[in-house]
Amino acid sequence: MINIQFDKKKDFFPLIIVLILAFARLIPHPPNFTPIIAVAIMGSFFFTNIYLSLAVIIISMLLADMFIGFYTNMFFVYFSLILIAFIFFQIRTKIKLQNLFIYGFLGSVIFFLISNFGVWILSDMYEKNLNGLIYCYFLALPFFVNTMLSTTFFTYCAFIALKVNNFRHTYFFKK
């Protein structure tokens, strides 16, 4: 039985941050400059329950995709985000301001490899051999730059927002 526990006091603000990031996919943006990988990374950092972290990423993706439209590569996109969330949930205690860039890069690489593998396997644009796969990855490199920049930017924003909120509650709302 899956147990998704939500602690109103502890999980509410992180949930708001994650949902704002997730729904930022609906705002016009450069190609692949979205906060969704940051959502997968930071959701794993914010929540102590892996099921809550996975539920938030899946539900927010589905809701945004209802507006954006569904696409053939969805399985690979969702799978990569679930894998990222799972990996970063395992190392969530090691996530600190100093290593967010490295983690953002790793999350972006995982997403790039899996989602573009899906493009290669599902589309008729590339030969179904190693050369076709390499060509697919090569043509996707400009998109990787935006993915990496957005993941880094939104990961830092989410991390700092949580720290500011925690500081504010610790020092200004003492009982």
N, C-alpha and C positions, 0 to 999 in steps of 0.2 A: 504494500500500500504506500503510495506516495504521500508524504506529509509536507505540505506547504504551510509553514507557520509564518505569520506576519505579526511582528511586534510593533504596534502603532507608535510607540514612543521612539524606538530605535530605527525602525525601517521607513518611516513616513518621508522624511526629508530625502534620504537617498533614492527612494522610489520616485519622488517628484523630479529629482535631477535626471534620473535614467529615462523617465518618460518624456521629459522636455528634449533630451538629446535624441531619443528615438523618433519623436515626431518632427524633429528638425529636418528629417528626410523629405518632408512635404514642402519645405521652403525652397524656392529656386536656388540652385547651387551649381558650381562647376562640376563636370563629370567626376564621379567617385569622391567628391568632397563631402562626405557625410559622416555623422558621428556614430554610425552603427557598430563599428568595431570597438570604439571606446565604450559603448554600452555593454558589449560582451565582456570586456576587460574589467570595467569599473563595477558592473553589476556583481561580478564575482568577488570583487573587493568589498563592496558595500554590504552584501547580505551574507549572513552566516549559514544560510540554508541553500544548498545547490539547486534544489527544486524551485525555490522562489526566483533565484537568479535566471534559471533556464526559462521559467514561465514568463518572466518579464520580457526577455529578449524575443521569445517566440510570439507572444501576444502582441507586443509592440510592432514587430515586423509584419505580422498578419494584418493588423489594423492599418498600418501605413500602406501596405501593398494593396489593400482594398481600394485605396484612393489612387495610388500610382498605377496600379494594374499588375496582374500576375504575369509571369514570364517563364520561359521554358527552363531557365537555369536555376529556378528557385530552390530545388533540392540541394544543389551544391552550395548556394549562398547560405541557406539555413544551416546545413551541415557544418560549414566552416565556422559559423558564428557559435553554434552549440559546442563545437570542439574547442574553440578559443575560450568560451566561458568555462568549460570543464577544466582545461589546462590551467587557466589563471585562478580558478577556484582552489586548485591544489596548492598553488604558491601564493595565495592571497596575503599571507602574513609577511611575505617578503616585498610586497608592493610598497614602495616609498617614493617620495618626490624625486630622489636622485636617480632611480632606475626606470621611471615612467617612459623615457625616450626609448630605451632598449626594449621594454615590454610592448610599447606601441609599434615599434619596428617589427618585432616577432609576430605580433597579432596581425599586422599588415601582410607579412610574408605568408603566413598560414592562409589568410583570406585570398591573397593573390594566387597562390598555387592551386588551391582547391576550386575556387570559383572559375578560374580560367581553364582548368582541366575540364570543368563542366561545359564551358563554351566550346572547347575543342571537341569533346565527345558528342555533344548534342547538335552542333551546327554543321552545315555543309560547306562552310567557308574554308576549312582546312583539310588537308590530306590526313587520313587516319593512319599515320605512322609517326615515328620519332621526329622527322623533319617538320611535319605538320604541327606537332605539339610544341616544338621549339619555336616555330614561327608564330604560333598563337601567343606564347609567352612574350616573345619579342615585341609583337604589335601592341601588347597590353602594358608595356613598360611606362608609357606616358600616364596611364591611368593609375599605376602604382604610386607615382609621385604624389598625386592628389590624395590617394588613399593614405599614404604615410603621413603627409602633412595634416590632413584632417584628423586622423587617429591621434596623432601627437597633440594637436591643439585641443581637441575635445577631451582627451584623457586628463590633460593638465587642468583644464577648466573644471571638470567634475571633481577632481581631487582637491583643488583649491577651494571650491565651493563647499565641499564637505568639511574641510578643516576650518574655514571661516565660520561656518554654522556651529561646529563643535566648540570653537573658541568663544563665540558669542554666547552660547548657552552656558559654558563653563564659568565665564567671568562676569557676565552681565545678568544672568538669571539665577544666581545662587539663591537657595532658600535659607 
